[in-house]
Amino acid sequence: MPWRSLDILMELPTYALVLFRVSGLMLTAPLFKSSMVPVRFRAGLAAITAALIFPLVRDQAPAELTLFGAVVGGVSEIMVGAIIGLALSGLLMGAEVGGLMIGRQAGLALANVFDPSSDEQATVMGQLYTIVMTFLFLLAGGHRAAMAALLDTFEVIPLLTFRLDETFVLLIVEILAAAFILGIRLAGPVLLALFMMGTALGFLSRTMPQLNILTVGFTLRLLLAFLVAGLAISVSQDVLLDAIWDSVDLIRVTFGLDPSHHTLVN
């Protein structure tokens, strides 16, 4: 009927605002932003998610909202989802930094590989740590925690009321600092083992000058790096989970949400 079509057109601006906020998360959050996920699938998922959220928040938009006003205000709505996604992406950055430090010390920095999830070159160890972090993020329910945080933002930040201030800038700064610390914690055991082996080889070269330390040392560094990295990853579950929990809690606190309501598993 004609009046039903008119109702749909009147509700379209409000739906567009919800879609913008959801799309910001889809463009920046781990797993959702991966280039391995088809664009049509992500667009469809964003549209369906926005359709499910829309009935809950349809009363937040002004009655005189137009489609043009929704498009202009959509910039701030995209930023809400993008901030959540970027903060969570810092976890993967920390894992990649840890792998990069290991690769440079073990002599693997020149052997870059193509990372299909980001369409960029990455080190072997960096990609290994990123894959482990991504799987752990998925198994711990990080994707559900991201969607839950986005849904809860509609309660504390109604449509068209978001204002970017220093608290959100500090959130990104703290996430980057936490990512760097995570990278050091992940790479620490391997770096320490490589340092000790380098010291031992230095003493060995003094006692056995005829031994080709460069050739032997390169092979030993690779074997030691992979061995210690494998052992470190197998026992670093608590470190990675703590980083995920802390990041989700920090995001929720920054947006004024209850940090105890995330959906991560222990």
Secondary structure, DSSP 8 states (H G I E B T S, - for coil): -HHHHHHHHHHHHHHHHHHHHHHHHHHHSTTTT-TTS-HHHHHHHHHHHHHHHHHHHTTSS-TT--HHHHHHHHHHHHHHHHHHHHHHHHHHHHHHHHHHHHHHHHT-TT-EEEETTTTEEEEHHHHHHHHHHHHHHHHTTHHHHHHHHHHHHHHHS-TT-----HHHHHHHHHHHHHHHHHHHHHHHHHHHHHHHHHHHHHHHHHH-TTS-HHHHHHHHHHHHHHHHHHHHHHT-HHHHHHHHHHHHHHHHHHTT--GGG-----
